[in-house]
Amino acid sequence: MIIASSDLLAVIPGRLAQSFVSHVPIKVLPLPIPIPPFDIRIYWHERYHYDPTLRWFRSVFVDLFRAK
């Protein structure tokens, strides 16, 4: 929402950018230079390892960003 209402730009993963196109007035353009692949990692405190809500959230996050 911030990007759509400003003269700023953001470099974000393409799938994430495409998910915003139908909700906010933005343009998704390819980068003019190649960007090497990068890892996405999640970390949490061990006390929350078995918390049901956070286990669900981690599984959704992993499914969303898993390499295809």
CHARMM internal coordinates of N, CA and C (Angstrom, degrees):
IC EDIT
DIST 1 N 1 CA 1.4569
DIST 1 CA 1 C 1.5357
ANGL 1 N 1 CA 1 C 110.51
DIST 1 C 2 N 1.3112
ANGL 1 CA 1 C 2 N 117.11
DIHE 1 N 1 CA 1 C 2 N -37.60
DIST 2 N 2 CA 1.4701
ANGL 1 C 2 N 2 CA 120.42
DIHE 1 CA 1 C 2 N 2 CA 179.66
DIST 2 CA 2 C 1.5169
ANGL 2 N 2 CA 2 C 110.36
DIHE 1 C 2 N 2 CA 2 C -64.00
DIST 2 C 3 N 1.3203
ANGL 2 CA 2 C 3 N 115.93
DIHE 2 N 2 CA 2 C 3 N -45.42
DIST 3 N 3 CA 1.4701
ANGL 2 C 3 N 3 CA 119.69
DIHE 2 CA 2 C 3 N 3 CA -179.31
DIST 3 CA 3 C 1.5199
ANGL 3 N 3 CA 3 C 110.90
DIHE 2 C 3 N 3 CA 3 C -63.14
DIST 3 C 4 N 1.3168
ANGL 3 CA 3 C 4 N 117.01
DIHE 3 N 3 CA 3 C 4 N -42.56
DIST 4 N 4 CA 1.4671
ANGL 3 C 4 N 4 CA 120.63
DIHE 3 CA 3 C 4 N 4 CA -177.63
DIST 4 CA 4 C 1.5203
ANGL 4 N 4 CA 4 C 112.69
DIHE 3 C 4 N 4 CA 4 C -63.99
DIST 4 C 5 N 1.3274
ANGL 4 CA 4 C 5 N 117.81
DIHE 4 N 4 CA 4 C 5 N -27.00
DIST 5 N 5 CA 1.4671
ANGL 4 C 5 N 5 CA 119.78
DIHE 4 CA 4 C 5 N 5 CA -177.70
DIST 5 CA 5 C 1.5311
ANGL 5 N 5 CA 5 C 112.00
DIHE 4 C 5 N 5 CA 5 C -105.63
DIST 5 C 6 N 1.3274
ANGL 5 CA 5 C 6 N 117.06
DIHE 5 N 5 CA 5 C 6 N 25.51
DIST 6 N 6 CA 1.4661
ANGL 5 C 6 N 6 CA 119.97
DIHE 5 CA 5 C 6 N 6 CA -179.34
DIST 6 CA 6 C 1.5243
ANGL 6 N 6 CA 6 C 109.99
DIHE 5 C 6 N 6 CA 6 C -143.25
DIST 6 C 7 N 1.3305
ANGL 6 CA 6 C 7 N 114.91
DIHE 6 N 6 CA 6 C 7 N -175.92
DIST 7 N 7 CA 1.4623
ANGL 6 C 7 N 7 CA 119.73
DIHE 6 CA 6 C 7 N 7 CA 174.28
DIST 7 CA 7 C 1.5312
ANGL 7 N 7 CA 7 C 110.35
DIHE 6 C 7 N 7 CA 7 C -102.96
DIST 7 C 8 N 1.3216
ANGL 7 CA 7 C 8 N 116.46
DIHE 7 N 7 CA 7 C 8 N 22.70
DIST 8 N 8 CA 1.4565
ANGL 7 C 8 N 8 CA 122.08
DIHE 7 CA 7 C 8 N 8 CA -179.97
DIST 8 CA 8 C 1.5214
ANGL 8 N 8 CA 8 C 111.18
DIHE 7 C 8 N 8 CA 8 C -88.12
DIST 8 C 9 N 1.3296
ANGL 8 CA 8 C 9 N 115.25
DIHE 8 N 8 CA 8 C 9 N 168.96
DIST 9 N 9 CA 1.4476
ANGL 8 C 9 N 9 CA 120.45
DIHE 8 CA 8 C 9 N 9 CA 172.69
DIST 9 CA 9 C 1.5189
ANGL 9 N 9 CA 9 C 108.45
DIHE 8 C 9 N 9 CA 9 C -132.68
DIST 9 C 10 N 1.3016
ANGL 9 CA 9 C 10 N 115.75
DIHE 9 N 9 CA 9 C 10 N 163.75
DIST 10 N 10 CA 1.4582
ANGL 9 C 10 N 10 CA 121.42
DIHE 9 CA 9 C 10 N 10 CA 178.90
DIST 10 CA 10 C 1.5115
ANGL 10 N 10 CA 10 C 108.72
DIHE 9 C 10 N 10 CA 10 C -138.72
DIST 10 C 11 N 1.3069
ANGL 10 CA 10 C 11 N 116.06
DIHE 10 N 10 CA 10 C 11 N 142.04
DIST 11 N 11 CA 1.4569
ANGL 10 C 11 N 11 CA 121.73
DIHE 10 CA 10 C 11 N 11 CA 173.60
DIST 11 CA 11 C 1.5269
ANGL 11 N 11 CA 11 C 105.74
DIHE 10 C 11 N 11 CA 11 C -106.02
DIST 11 C 12 N 1.3259
ANGL 11 CA 11 C 12 N 114.82
DIHE 11 N 11 CA 11 C 12 N 109.91
DIST 12 N 12 CA 1.4631
ANGL 11 C 12 N 12 CA 121.18
DIHE 11 CA 11 C 12 N 12 CA -177.92
DIST 12 CA 12 C 1.5214
ANGL 12 N 12 CA 12 C 108.70
DIHE 11 C 12 N 12 CA 12 C -136.57
DIST 12 C 13 N 1.3265
ANGL 12 CA 12 C 13 N 117.77
DIHE 12 N 12 CA 12 C 13 N 162.27
DIST 13 N 13 CA 1.4676
ANGL 12 C 13 N 13 CA 119.23
DIHE 12 CA 12 C 13 N 13 CA 177.85
DIST 13 CA 13 C 1.5292
ANGL 13 N 13 CA 13 C 111.88
DIHE 12 C 13 N 13 CA 13 C -56.27
DIST 13 C 14 N 1.3173
ANGL 13 CA 13 C 14 N 115.67
DIHE 13 N 13 CA 13 C 14 N 142.19
DIST 14 N 14 CA 1.4662
ANGL 13 C 14 N 14 CA 121.81
DIHE 13 CA 13 C 14 N 14 CA -175.76
DIST 14 CA 14 C 1.5125
ANGL 14 N 14 CA 14 C 114.35
DIHE 13 C 14 N 14 CA 14 C -56.96
DIST 14 C 15 N 1.3396
ANGL 14 CA 14 C 15 N 117.49
DIHE 14 N 14 CA 14 C 15 N -41.92
DIST 15 N 15 CA 1.4702
ANGL 14 C 15 N 15 CA 119.73
DIHE 14 CA 14 C 15 N 15 CA -179.40
DIST 15 CA 15 C 1.5245
ANGL 15 N 15 CA 15 C 110.88
DIHE 14 C 15 N 15 CA 15 C -64.30
DIST 15 C 16 N 1.3168
ANGL 15 CA 15 C 16 N 116.50
DIHE 15 N 15 CA 15 C 16 N -37.34
DIST 16 N 16 CA 1.4665
ANGL 15 C 16 N 16 CA 119.73
DIHE 15 CA 15 C 16 N 16 CA 177.33
DIST 16 CA 16 C 1.5246
ANGL 16 N 16 CA 16 C 110.12
DIHE 15 C 16 N 16 CA 16 C -66.93
DIST 16 C 17 N 1.3143
ANGL 16 CA 16 C 17 N 116.93
DIHE 16 N 16 CA 16 C 17 N -44.28
DIST 17 N 17 CA 1.4701
ANGL 16 C 17 N 17 CA 120.73
DIHE 16 CA 16 C 17 N 17 CA 178.92
DIST 17 CA 17 C 1.5219
ANGL 17 N 17 CA 17 C 111.05
DIHE 16 C 17 N 17 CA 17 C -59.75
DIST 17 C 18 N 1.3305
ANGL 17 CA 17 C 18 N 116.80
DIHE 17 N 17 CA 17 C 18 N -44.72
DIST 18 N 18 CA 1.4652
ANGL 17 C 18 N 18 CA 119.83
DIHE 17 CA 17 C 18 N 18 CA -179.30
DIST 18 CA 18 C 1.5248
ANGL 18 N 18 CA 18 C 111.78
DIHE 17 C 18 N 18 CA 18 C -62.56
DIST 18 C 19 N 1.3197
ANGL 18 CA 18 C 19 N 117.16
DIHE 18 N 18 CA 18 C 19 N -30.28
DIST 19 N 19 CA 1.4696
ANGL 18 C 19 N 19 CA 118.89
DIHE 18 CA 18 C 19 N 19 CA -179.93
DIST 19 CA 19 C 1.5218
ANGL 19 N 19 CA 19 C 112.32
DIHE 18 C 19 N 19 CA 19 C -68.21
DIST 19 C 20 N 1.3297
ANGL 19 CA 19 C 20 N 118.40
DIHE 19 N 19 CA 19 C 20 N -20.00
DIST 20 N 20 CA 1.4624
ANGL 19 C 20 N 20 CA 121.70
DIHE 19 CA 19 C 20 N 20 CA 179.54
DIST 20 CA 20 C 1.5214
ANGL 20 N 20 CA 20 C 113.39
DIHE 19 C 20 N 20 CA 20 C -89.95
DIST 20 C 21 N 1.3200
ANGL 20 CA 20 C 21 N 117.60
DIHE 20 N 20 CA 20 C 21 N -19.65
DIST 21 N 21 CA 1.4710
ANGL 20 C 21 N 21 CA 121.68
DIHE 20 CA 20 C 21 N 21 CA -172.91
DIST 21 CA 21 C 1.5249
ANGL 21 N 21 CA 21 C 113.15
DIHE 20 C 21 N 21 CA 21 C -55.29
DIST 21 C 22 N 1.3154
ANGL 21 CA 21 C 22 N 117.76
DIHE 21 N 21 CA 21 C 22 N -39.06
DIST 22 N 22 CA 1.4698
ANGL 21 C 22 N 22 CA 119.16
DIHE 21 CA 21 C 22 N 22 CA -177.95
DIST 22 CA 22 C 1.5311
ANGL 22 N 22 CA 22 C 113.07
DIHE 21 C 22 N 22 CA 22 C -81.06
DIST 22 C 23 N 1.3314
ANGL 22 CA 22 C 23 N 117.14
DIHE 22 N 22 CA 22 C 23 N -5.47
DIST 23 N 23 CA 1.4692
ANGL 22 C 23 N 23 CA 120.40
DIHE 22 CA 22 C 23 N 23 CA -177.11
DIST 23 CA 23 C 1.5288
ANGL 23 N 23 CA 23 C 114.10
DIHE 22 C 23 N 23 CA 23 C -110.39
DIST 23 C 24 N 1.3087
ANGL 23 CA 23 C 24 N 117.27
DIHE 23 N 23 CA 23 C 24 N -28.03
DIST 24 N 24 CA 1.4694
ANGL 23 C 24 N 24 CA 120.77
DIHE 23 CA 23 C 24 N 24 CA -178.32
DIST 24 CA 24 C 1.5278
ANGL 24 N 24 CA 24 C 109.37
DIHE 23 C 24 N 24 CA 24 C -136.66
DIST 24 C 25 N 1.3234
ANGL 24 CA 24 C 25 N 116.65
DIHE 24 N 24 CA 24 C 25 N 151.33
DIST 25 N 25 CA 1.4768
ANGL 24 C 25 N 25 CA 119.78
DIHE 24 CA 24 C 25 N 25 CA -178.95
DIST 25 CA 25 C 1.5331
ANGL 25 N 25 CA 25 C 111.81
DIHE 24 C 25 N 25 CA 25 C -77.94
DIST 25 C 26 N 1.3215
ANGL 25 CA 25 C 26 N 116.52
DIHE 25 N 25 CA 25 C 26 N 85.69
DIST 26 N 26 CA 1.4635
ANGL 25 C 26 N 26 CA 121.42
DIHE 25 CA 25 C 26 N 26 CA 177.75
DIST 26 CA 26 C 1.5219
ANGL 26 N 26 CA 26 C 109.71
DIHE 25 C 26 N 26 CA 26 C -127.79
DIST 26 C 27 N 1.3236
ANGL 26 CA 26 C 27 N 115.44
DIHE 26 N 26 CA 26 C 27 N 160.80
DIST 27 N 27 CA 1.4642
ANGL 26 C 27 N 27 CA 122.22
DIHE 26 CA 26 C 27 N 27 CA 172.91
DIST 27 CA 27 C 1.5260
ANGL 27 N 27 CA 27 C 106.77
DIHE 26 C 27 N 27 CA 27 C -108.67
DIST 27 C 28 N 1.3098
ANGL 27 CA 27 C 28 N 115.99
DIHE 27 N 27 CA 27 C 28 N 136.68
DIST 28 N 28 CA 1.4568
ANGL 27 C 28 N 28 CA 121.36
DIHE 27 CA 27 C 28 N 28 CA 174.10
DIST 28 CA 28 C 1.5204
ANGL 28 N 28 CA 28 C 107.09
DIHE 27 C 28 N 28 CA 28 C -107.57
DIST 28 C 29 N 1.3178
ANGL 28 CA 28 C 29 N 115.58
DIHE 28 N 28 CA 28 C 29 N 118.65
DIST 29 N 29 CA 1.4588
ANGL 28 C 29 N 29 CA 121.53
DIHE 28 CA 28 C 29 N 29 CA -177.14
DIST 29 CA 29 C 1.5234
ANGL 29 N 29 CA 29 C 109.92
DIHE 28 C 29 N 29 CA 29 C -122.70
DIST 29 C 30 N 1.3303
ANGL 29 CA 29 C 30 N 117.02
DIHE 29 N 29 CA 29 C 30 N 150.94
DIST 30 N 30 CA 1.4689
ANGL 29 C 30 N 30 CA 118.40
DIHE 29 CA 29 C 30 N 30 CA 175.76
DIST 30 CA 30 C 1.5258
ANGL 30 N 30 CA 30 C 110.16
DIHE 29 C 30 N 30 CA 30 C -71.61
DIST 30 C 31 N 1.3139
ANGL 30 CA 30 C 31 N 115.76
DIHE 30 N 30 CA 30 C 31 N 151.39
DIST 31 N 31 CA 1.4671
ANGL 30 C 31 N 31 CA 119.38
DIHE 30 CA 30 C 31 N 31 CA 176.14
DIST 31 CA 31 C 1.5202
ANGL 31 N 31 CA 31 C 109.66
DIHE 30 C 31 N 31 CA 31 C -70.35
DIST 31 C 32 N 1.3269
ANGL 31 CA 31 C 32 N 117.49
DIHE 31 N 31 CA 31 C 32 N 145.34
DIST 32 N 32 CA 1.4660
ANGL 31 C 32 N 32 CA 120.11
DIHE 31 CA 31 C 32 N 32 CA -179.92
DIST 32 CA 32 C 1.5331
ANGL 32 N 32 CA 32 C 113.09
DIHE 31 C 32 N 32 CA 32 C -78.25
DIST 32 C 33 N 1.3303
ANGL 32 CA 32 C 33 N 117.19
DIHE 32 N 32 CA 32 C 33 N -6.62
DIST 33 N 33 CA 1.4654
ANGL 32 C 33 N 33 CA 121.82
DIHE 32 CA 32 C 33 N 33 CA 178.90
DIST 33 CA 33 C 1.5285
ANGL 33 N 33 CA 33 C 109.00
DIHE 32 C 33 N 33 CA 33 C -132.87
DIST 33 C 34 N 1.3227
ANGL 33 CA 33 C 34 N 117.74
DIHE 33 N 33 CA 33 C 34 N 152.96
DIST 34 N 34 CA 1.4645
ANGL 33 C 34 N 34 CA 119.09
DIHE 33 CA 33 C 34 N 34 CA 177.97
DIST 34 CA 34 C 1.5342
ANGL 34 N 34 CA 34 C 110.84
DIHE 33 C 34 N 34 CA 34 C -73.08
DIST 34 C 35 N 1.3105
ANGL 34 CA 34 C 35 N 115.64
DIHE 34 N 34 CA 34 C 35 N 142.48
DIST 35 N 35 CA 1.4578
ANGL 34 C 35 N 35 CA 122.11
DIHE 34 CA 34 C 35 N 35 CA 176.23
DIST 35 CA 35 C 1.5323
ANGL 35 N 35 CA 35 C 106.96
DIHE 34 C 35 N 35 CA 35 C -116.67
DIST 35 C 36 N 1.3288
ANGL 35 CA 35 C 36 N 117.03
DIHE 35 N 35 CA 35 C 36 N 128.06
DIST 36 N 36 CA 1.4653
ANGL 35 C 36 N 36 CA 117.64
DIHE 35 CA 35 C 36 N 36 CA 179.46
DIST 36 CA 36 C 1.5299
ANGL 36 N 36 CA 36 C 111.38
DIHE 35 C 36 N 36 CA 36 C -67.79
DIST 36 C 37 N 1.3151
ANGL 36 CA 36 C 37 N 117.23
DIHE 36 N 36 CA 36 C 37 N 153.98
DIST 37 N 37 CA 1.4681
ANGL 36 C 37 N 37 CA 119.40
DIHE 36 CA 36 C 37 N 37 CA 177.93
DIST 37 CA 37 C 1.5310
ANGL 37 N 37 CA 37 C 110.33
DIHE 36 C 37 N 37 CA 37 C -62.10
DIST 37 C 38 N 1.3286
ANGL 37 CA 37 C 38 N 115.80
DIHE 37 N 37 CA 37 C 38 N 156.65
DIST 38 N 38 CA 1.4608
ANGL 37 C 38 N 38 CA 120.17
DIHE 37 CA 37 C 38 N 38 CA 179.36
DIST 38 CA 38 C 1.5179
ANGL 38 N 38 CA 38 C 109.17
DIHE 37 C 38 N 38 CA 38 C -141.61
DIST 38 C 39 N 1.3010
ANGL 38 CA 38 C 39 N 115.35
DIHE 38 N 38 CA 38 C 39 N 155.89
DIST 39 N 39 CA 1.4576
ANGL 38 C 39 N 39 CA 121.40
DIHE 38 CA 38 C 39 N 39 CA 178.36
DIST 39 CA 39 C 1.5149
ANGL 39 N 39 CA 39 C 110.57
DIHE 38 C 39 N 39 CA 39 C -86.83
DIST 39 C 40 N 1.3172
ANGL 39 CA 39 C 40 N 116.11
DIHE 39 N 39 CA 39 C 40 N 144.08
DIST 40 N 40 CA 1.4597
ANGL 39 C 40 N 40 CA 122.32
DIHE 39 CA 39 C 40 N 40 CA 171.40
DIST 40 CA 40 C 1.5219
ANGL 40 N 40 CA 40 C 105.97
DIHE 39 C 40 N 40 CA 40 C -110.39
DIST 40 C 41 N 1.3047
ANGL 40 CA 40 C 41 N 116.47
DIHE 40 N 40 CA 40 C 41 N 128.05
DIST 41 N 41 CA 1.4594
ANGL 40 C 41 N 41 CA 120.65
DIHE 40 CA 40 C 41 N 41 CA -177.89
DIST 41 CA 41 C 1.5208
ANGL 41 N 41 CA 41 C 109.76
DIHE 40 C 41 N 41 CA 41 C -127.41
DIST 41 C 42 N 1.3239
ANGL 41 CA 41 C 42 N 115.77
DIHE 41 N 41 CA 41 C 42 N 151.42
DIST 42 N 42 CA 1.4598
ANGL 41 C 42 N 42 CA 120.90
DIHE 41 CA 41 C 42 N 42 CA 173.74
DIST 42 CA 42 C 1.5243
ANGL 42 N 42 CA 42 C 108.40
DIHE 41 C 42 N 42 CA 42 C -124.27
DIST 42 C 43 N 1.3081
ANGL 42 CA 42 C 43 N 115.12
DIHE 42 N 42 CA 42 C 43 N 144.44
DIST 43 N 43 CA 1.4598
ANGL 42 C 43 N 43 CA 122.30
DIHE 42 CA 42 C 43 N 43 CA -179.87
DIST 43 CA 43 C 1.5170
ANGL 43 N 43 CA 43 C 108.66
DIHE 42 C 43 N 43 CA 43 C -131.51
DIST 43 C 44 N 1.3268
ANGL 43 CA 43 C 44 N 116.28
DIHE 43 N 43 CA 43 C 44 N 148.91
DIST 44 N 44 CA 1.4541
ANGL 43 C 44 N 44 CA 120.86
DIHE 43 CA 43 C 44 N 44 CA 177.00
DIST 44 CA 44 C 1.5188
ANGL 44 N 44 CA 44 C 108.72
DIHE 43 C 44 N 44 CA 44 C -151.62
DIST 44 C 45 N 1.2986
ANGL 44 CA 44 C 45 N 114.65
DIHE 44 N 44 CA 44 C 45 N 157.88
DIST 45 N 45 CA 1.4627
ANGL 44 C 45 N 45 CA 120.71
DIHE 44 CA 44 C 45 N 45 CA 178.35
DIST 45 CA 45 C 1.5233
ANGL 45 N 45 CA 45 C 108.77
DIHE 44 C 45 N 45 CA 45 C -72.76
DIST 45 C 46 N 1.3290
ANGL 45 CA 45 C 46 N 116.86
DIHE 45 N 45 CA 45 C 46 N 142.76
DIST 46 N 46 CA 1.4652
ANGL 45 C 46 N 46 CA 120.29
DIHE 45 CA 45 C 46 N 46 CA -176.38
DIST 46 CA 46 C 1.5231
ANGL 46 N 46 CA 46 C 112.99
DIHE 45 C 46 N 46 CA 46 C -60.17
DIST 46 C 47 N 1.3301
ANGL 46 CA 46 C 47 N 118.18
DIHE 46 N 46 CA 46 C 47 N -25.43
DIST 47 N 47 CA 1.4738
ANGL 46 C 47 N 47 CA 119.03
DIHE 46 CA 46 C 47 N 47 CA -179.86
DIST 47 CA 47 C 1.5315
ANGL 47 N 47 CA 47 C 111.54
DIHE 46 C 47 N 47 CA 47 C -66.10
DIST 47 C 48 N 1.3324
ANGL 47 CA 47 C 48 N 117.22
DIHE 47 N 47 CA 47 C 48 N -19.82
DIST 48 N 48 CA 1.4636
ANGL 47 C 48 N 48 CA 120.74
DIHE 47 CA 47 C 48 N 48 CA -179.95
DIST 48 CA 48 C 1.5291
ANGL 48 N 48 CA 48 C 112.86
DIHE 47 C 48 N 48 CA 48 C -101.76
DIST 48 C 49 N 1.3223
ANGL 48 CA 48 C 49 N 116.43
DIHE 48 N 48 CA 48 C 49 N 8.18
DIST 49 N 49 CA 1.4637
ANGL 48 C 49 N 49 CA 119.78
DIHE 48 CA 48 C 49 N 49 CA -175.12
DIST 49 CA 49 C 1.5310
ANGL 49 N 49 CA 49 C 112.42
DIHE 48 C 49 N 49 CA 49 C -59.46
DIST 49 C 50 N 1.3180
ANGL 49 CA 49 C 50 N 117.52
DIHE 49 N 49 CA 49 C 50 N -37.61
DIST 50 N 50 CA 1.4685
ANGL 49 C 50 N 50 CA 120.89
DIHE 49 CA 49 C 50 N 50 CA -176.97
DIST 50 CA 50 C 1.5241
ANGL 50 N 50 CA 50 C 113.72
DIHE 49 C 50 N 50 CA 50 C -103.51
DIST 50 C 51 N 1.3188
ANGL 50 CA 50 C 51 N 117.72
DIHE 50 N 50 CA 50 C 51 N 7.09
DIST 51 N 51 CA 1.4674
ANGL 50 C 51 N 51 CA 120.47
DIHE 50 CA 50 C 51 N 51 CA 178.55
DIST 51 CA 51 C 1.5272
ANGL 51 N 51 CA 51 C 108.53
DIHE 50 C 51 N 51 CA 51 C -64.63
DIST 51 C 52 N 1.3422
ANGL 51 CA 51 C 52 N 118.79
DIHE 51 N 51 CA 51 C 52 N 122.86
DIST 52 N 52 CA 1.4792
ANGL 51 C 52 N 52 CA 121.06
DIHE 51 CA 51 C 52 N 52 CA -175.30
DIST 52 CA 52 C 1.5313
ANGL 52 N 52 CA 52 C 113.77
DIHE 51 C 52 N 52 CA 52 C -58.30
DIST 52 C 53 N 1.3068
ANGL 52 CA 52 C 53 N 116.86
DIHE 52 N 52 CA 52 C 53 N -41.75
DIST 53 N 53 CA 1.4666
ANGL 52 C 53 N 53 CA 119.65
DIHE 52 CA 52 C 53 N 53 CA -178.99
DIST 53 CA 53 C 1.5142
ANGL 53 N 53 CA 53 C 111.05
DIHE 52 C 53 N 53 CA 53 C -65.13
DIST 53 C 54 N 1.3091
ANGL 53 CA 53 C 54 N 116.59
DIHE 53 N 53 CA 53 C 54 N -44.83
DIST 54 N 54 CA 1.4630
ANGL 53 C 54 N 54 CA 119.30
DIHE 53 CA 53 C 54 N 54 CA -178.63
DIST 54 CA 54 C 1.5256
ANGL 54 N 54 CA 54 C 112.14
DIHE 53 C 54 N 54 CA 54 C -73.30
DIST 54 C 55 N 1.3270
ANGL 54 CA 54 C 55 N 117.04
DIHE 54 N 54 CA 54 C 55 N -30.05
DIST 55 N 55 CA 1.4692
ANGL 54 C 55 N 55 CA 118.67
DIHE 54 CA 54 C 55 N 55 CA 173.47
DIST 55 CA 55 C 1.5257
ANGL 55 N 55 CA 55 C 110.15
DIHE 54 C 55 N 55 CA 55 C -63.51
DIST 55 C 56 N 1.3250
ANGL 55 CA 55 C 56 N 116.56
DIHE 55 N 55 CA 55 C 56 N -41.56
DIST 56 N 56 CA 1.4661
ANGL 55 C 56 N 56 CA 120.42
DIHE 55 CA 55 C 56 N 56 CA 176.73
DIST 56 CA 56 C 1.5284
ANGL 56 N 56 CA 56 C 110.06
DIHE 55 C 56 N 56 CA 56 C -61.94
DIST 56 C 57 N 1.3443
ANGL 56 CA 56 C 57 N 116.53
DIHE 56 N 56 CA 56 C 57 N -47.42
DIST 57 N 57 CA 1.4622
ANGL 56 C 57 N 57 CA 120.54
DIHE 56 CA 56 C 57 N 57 CA -178.73
DIST 57 CA 57 C 1.5318
ANGL 57 N 57 CA 57 C 111.03
DIHE 56 C 57 N 57 CA 57 C -59.99
DIST 57 C 58 N 1.3218
ANGL 57 CA 57 C 58 N 117.59
DIHE 57 N 57 CA 57 C 58 N -43.76
DIST 58 N 58 CA 1.4670
ANGL 57 C 58 N 58 CA 120.36
DIHE 57 CA 57 C 58 N 58 CA 179.04
DIST 58 CA 58 C 1.5210
ANGL 58 N 58 CA 58 C 110.86
DIHE 57 C 58 N 58 CA 58 C -62.78
DIST 58 C 59 N 1.3243
ANGL 58 CA 58 C 59 N 117.64
DIHE 58 N 58 CA 58 C 59 N -39.56
DIST 59 N 59 CA 1.4673
ANGL 58 C 59 N 59 CA 119.45
DIHE 58 CA 58 C 59 N 59 CA -179.83
DIST 59 CA 59 C 1.5314
ANGL 59 N 59 CA 59 C 111.13
DIHE 58 C 59 N 59 CA 59 C -66.01
DIST 59 C 60 N 1.3303
ANGL 59 CA 59 C 60 N 116.76
DIHE 59 N 59 CA 59 C 60 N -39.39
DIST 60 N 60 CA 1.4719
ANGL 59 C 60 N 60 CA 120.17
DIHE 59 CA 59 C 60 N 60 CA 177.21
DIST 60 CA 60 C 1.5251
ANGL 60 N 60 CA 60 C 109.82
DIHE 59 C 60 N 60 CA 60 C -64.20
DIST 60 C 61 N 1.3170
ANGL 60 CA 60 C 61 N 116.39
DIHE 60 N 60 CA 60 C 61 N -44.08
DIST 61 N 61 CA 1.4637
ANGL 60 C 61 N 61 CA 121.73
DIHE 60 CA 60 C 61 N 61 CA -179.96
DIST 61 CA 61 C 1.5347
ANGL 61 N 61 CA 61 C 110.35
DIHE 60 C 61 N 61 CA 61 C -60.29
DIST 61 C 62 N 1.3284
ANGL 61 CA 61 C 62 N 116.65
DIHE 61 N 61 CA 61 C 62 N -47.38
DIST 62 N 62 CA 1.4650
ANGL 61 C 62 N 62 CA 120.96
DIHE 61 CA 61 C 62 N 62 CA 179.94
DIST 62 CA 62 C 1.5274
ANGL 62 N 62 CA 62 C 110.64
DIHE 61 C 62 N 62 CA 62 C -62.56
DIST 62 C 63 N 1.3255
ANGL 62 CA 62 C 63 N 118.03
DIHE 62 N 62 CA 62 C 63 N -44.42
DIST 63 N 63 CA 1.4586
ANGL 62 C 63 N 63 CA 121.04
DIHE 62 CA 62 C 63 N 63 CA 178.52
DIST 63 CA 63 C 1.5246
ANGL 63 N 63 CA 63 C 111.46
DIHE 62 C 63 N 63 CA 63 C -61.53
DIST 63 C 64 N 1.3065
ANGL 63 CA 63 C 64 N 116.88
DIHE 63 N 63 CA 63 C 64 N -39.17
DIST 64 N 64 CA 1.4564
ANGL 63 C 64 N 64 CA 121.19
DIHE 63 CA 63 C 64 N 64 CA -177.61
DIST 64 CA 64 C 1.5373
ANGL 64 N 64 CA 64 C 111.57
DIHE 63 C 64 N 64 CA 64 C -68.15
DIST 64 C 65 N 1.3186
ANGL 64 CA 64 C 65 N 116.81
DIHE 64 N 64 CA 64 C 65 N -40.62
DIST 65 N 65 CA 1.4625
ANGL 64 C 65 N 65 CA 119.75
DIHE 64 CA 64 C 65 N 65 CA -173.75
DIST 65 CA 65 C 1.5213
ANGL 65 N 65 CA 65 C 114.33
DIHE 64 C 65 N 65 CA 65 C -104.14
DIST 65 C 66 N 1.3100
ANGL 65 CA 65 C 66 N 118.49
DIHE 65 N 65 CA 65 C 66 N 7.32
DIST 66 N 66 CA 1.4583
ANGL 65 C 66 N 66 CA 121.39
DIHE 65 CA 65 C 66 N 66 CA 178.04
DIST 66 CA 66 C 1.5284
ANGL 66 N 66 CA 66 C 109.12
DIHE 65 C 66 N 66 CA 66 C -64.52
DIST 66 C 67 N 1.3207
ANGL 66 CA 66 C 67 N 115.92
DIHE 66 N 66 CA 66 C 67 N 137.22
DIST 67 N 67 CA 1.4747
ANGL 66 C 67 N 67 CA 120.41
DIHE 66 CA 66 C 67 N 67 CA 178.41
DIST 67 CA 67 C 1.5174
ANGL 67 N 67 CA 67 C 109.47
DIHE 66 C 67 N 67 CA 67 C -61.32
DIST 67 C 68 N 1.3232
ANGL 67 CA 67 C 68 N 115.76
DIHE 67 N 67 CA 67 C 68 N 137.57
DIST 68 N 68 CA 1.4698
ANGL 67 C 68 N 68 CA 120.60
DIHE 67 CA 67 C 68 N 68 CA -179.36
DIST 68 CA 68 C 1.4932
ANGL 68 N 68 CA 68 C 111.23
DIHE 67 C 68 N 68 CA 68 C -113.73
END
COOR INIT
IC SEED 1 N 1 CA 1 C
IC BUILD
